């Protein structure tokens, strides 16, 4: 069994999954509306910046939290944006599960090497 062949098969399976198809379809619908697409990119950028701050142990200001919540509320009122966010979450959850499954191999090897 060739690992690279299996990786390509996994990539194909992911592309053929319902989660990916729904995500891709909703992404294209979002991109068809440039104003909405830009608002989503702004929201995701702010969300990423906030998560990075949290990971670095920084406190998030109430203004930033309020802006993010306000932008989220506005986006969720648009059916295209709401569908995109839902499909993105489902696809992300699937990918997280895949990463966890693949990562278990590496964790097993580390446990053996460290004696845990």
C-alpha positions as a LaTeX table, in Angstrom:
\begin{tabular}{lrrr}
\hline
Residue & $x$ (\AA) & $y$ (\AA) & $z$ (\AA) \\
\hline
Unk1 & 0.00 & 0.00 & 0.00 \\
Unk2 & 1.48 & 3.35 & $-1.09$ \\
Unk3 & 0.81 & 6.16 & 1.41 \\
Unk4 & 0.82 & 8.79 & $-1.33$ \\
Unk5 & $-1.78$ & 6.90 & $-3.35$ \\
Unk6 & $-3.93$ & 6.63 & $-0.24$ \\
Unk7 & $-3.50$ & 10.37 & 0.41 \\
Unk8 & $-4.74$ & 11.11 & $-3.11$ \\
Unk9 & $-7.70$ & 8.80 & $-2.54$ \\
Unk10 & $-8.47$ & 10.65 & 0.70 \\
Unk11 & $-8.31$ & 13.99 & $-1.15$ \\
Unk12 & $-10.74$ & 12.64 & $-3.74$ \\
Unk13 & $-13.07$ & 11.33 & $-1.03$ \\
Unk14 & $-13.04$ & 14.73 & 0.66 \\
Unk15 & $-13.85$ & 16.50 & $-2.62$ \\
Unk16 & $-16.71$ & 14.07 & $-3.20$ \\
Unk17 & $-18.12$ & 14.41 & 0.33 \\
Unk18 & $-21.45$ & 16.13 & 0.89 \\
Unk19 & $-19.77$ & 18.46 & 3.38 \\
Unk20 & $-17.32$ & 19.70 & 0.77 \\
Unk21 & $-19.92$ & 19.95 & $-1.99$ \\
Unk22 & $-22.23$ & 22.05 & 0.19 \\
Unk23 & $-19.35$ & 24.20 & 1.39 \\
Unk24 & $-18.04$ & 24.76 & $-2.14$ \\
Unk25 & $-21.50$ & 25.58 & $-3.48$ \\
Unk26 & $-22.21$ & 28.09 & $-0.71$ \\
Unk27 & $-18.73$ & 29.61 & $-1.13$ \\
Unk28 & $-19.42$ & 30.20 & $-4.82$ \\
Unk29 & $-22.80$ & 31.74 & $-4.02$ \\
Unk30 & $-21.12$ & 34.05 & $-1.52$ \\
Unk31 & $-18.44$ & 35.06 & $-4.02$ \\
Unk32 & $-21.16$ & 35.96 & $-6.53$ \\
Unk33 & $-22.08$ & 38.87 & $-4.23$ \\
Unk34 & $-18.89$ & 40.98 & $-3.93$ \\
Unk35 & $-20.23$ & 43.17 & $-1.12$ \\
Unk36 & $-21.33$ & 40.20 & 0.96 \\
Unk37 & $-18.11$ & 38.34 & 0.16 \\
Unk38 & $-16.05$ & 41.29 & 1.41 \\
Unk39 & $-18.14$ & 41.56 & 4.58 \\
Unk40 & $-17.54$ & 37.84 & 5.21 \\
Unk41 & $-13.80$ & 38.24 & 4.66 \\
Unk42 & $-13.74$ & 41.16 & 7.10 \\
Unk43 & $-15.64$ & 39.10 & 9.67 \\
Unk44 & $-13.33$ & 36.11 & 9.28 \\
Unk45 & $-10.23$ & 38.31 & 9.50 \\
Unk46 & $-11.47$ & 39.90 & 12.74 \\
Unk47 & $-12.40$ & 36.49 & 14.11 \\
Unk48 & $-8.95$ & 35.11 & 13.27 \\
Unk49 & $-7.23$ & 38.11 & 14.86 \\
Unk50 & $-9.31$ & 37.69 & 18.02 \\
Unk51 & $-8.47$ & 33.98 & 18.22 \\
Unk52 & $-4.77$ & 34.76 & 17.75 \\
Unk53 & $-4.91$ & 37.28 & 20.58 \\
Unk54 & $-6.61$ & 34.74 & 22.83 \\
Unk55 & $-4.00$ & 32.10 & 22.03 \\
Unk56 & $-1.28$ & 34.56 & 22.98 \\
Unk57 & $-3.00$ & 35.15 & 26.32 \\
Unk58 & $-4.08$ & 38.68 & 25.47 \\
Unk59 & $-7.38$ & 39.99 & 26.75 \\
Unk60 & $-9.96$ & 40.86 & 24.12 \\
Unk61 & $-11.37$ & 44.35 & 24.42 \\
Unk62 & $-15.14$ & 44.76 & 24.74 \\
Unk63 & $-15.08$ & 46.93 & 21.60 \\
Unk64 & $-13.58$ & 44.14 & 19.51 \\
Unk65 & $-16.01$ & 41.61 & 20.94 \\
Unk66 & $-18.91$ & 43.96 & 20.23 \\
Unk67 & $-17.78$ & 44.60 & 16.66 \\
Unk68 & $-17.42$ & 40.90 & 16.00 \\
Unk69 & $-20.83$ & 40.12 & 17.50 \\
Unk70 & $-22.46$ & 42.93 & 15.52 \\
Unk71 & $-20.89$ & 41.78 & 12.27 \\
Unk72 & $-21.95$ & 38.20 & 13.00 \\
Unk73 & $-25.54$ & 39.26 & 13.64 \\
Unk74 & $-25.66$ & 41.21 & 10.39 \\
Unk75 & $-24.17$ & 38.36 & 8.38 \\
Unk76 & $-26.51$ & 35.75 & 9.87 \\
Unk77 & $-29.51$ & 37.76 & 8.66 \\
Unk78 & $-28.44$ & 37.12 & 5.07 \\
Unk79 & $-29.45$ & 33.60 & 3.97 \\
Unk80 & $-26.41$ & 33.21 & 1.69 \\
Unk81 & $-23.98$ & 34.18 & 4.45 \\
Unk82 & $-25.76$ & 32.07 & 7.05 \\
Unk83 & $-25.69$ & 29.02 & 4.77 \\
Unk84 & $-22.01$ & 29.59 & 4.02 \\
Unk85 & $-21.12$ & 29.79 & 7.71 \\
Unk86 & $-23.10$ & 26.64 & 8.51 \\
Unk87 & $-21.53$ & 24.71 & 5.63 \\
Unk88 & $-18.08$ & 25.98 & 6.50 \\
Unk89 & $-18.55$ & 24.77 & 10.08 \\
Unk90 & $-19.70$ & 21.31 & 8.96 \\
Unk91 & $-16.78$ & 20.99 & 6.55 \\
Unk92 & $-14.33$ & 22.20 & 9.21 \\
Unk93 & $-15.68$ & 19.65 & 11.69 \\
Unk94 & $-15.22$ & 16.85 & 9.15 \\
Unk95 & $-11.68$ & 17.99 & 8.39 \\
Unk96 & $-10.90$ & 18.23 & 12.10 \\
Unk97 & $-12.03$ & 14.62 & 12.52 \\
Unk98 & $-9.83$ & 13.56 & 9.58 \\
Unk99 & $-6.82$ & 15.42 & 11.06 \\
Unk100 & $-7.46$ & 13.74 & 14.40 \\
Unk101 & $-7.57$ & 10.28 & 12.83 \\
Unk102 & $-4.38$ & 10.85 & 10.85 \\
Unk103 & $-2.71$ & 12.57 & 13.80 \\
Unk104 & $-3.30$ & 9.57 & 16.06 \\
Unk105 & $-0.55$ & 7.77 & 14.17 \\
Unk106 & 1.96 & 10.49 & 15.04 \\
Unk107 & 0.77 & 10.65 & 18.63 \\
Unk108 & 1.22 & 6.90 & 19.00 \\
Unk109 & 4.78 & 7.16 & 17.77 \\
Unk110 & 5.52 & 10.05 & 20.15 \\
Unk111 & 4.05 & 8.18 & 23.11 \\
Unk112 & 6.30 & 5.22 & 22.38 \\
Unk113 & 9.38 & 7.43 & 22.10 \\
Unk114 & 8.70 & 9.40 & 25.28 \\
Unk115 & 7.60 & 6.41 & 27.30 \\
Unk116 & 4.12 & 7.81 & 28.00 \\
\hline
\end{tabular}
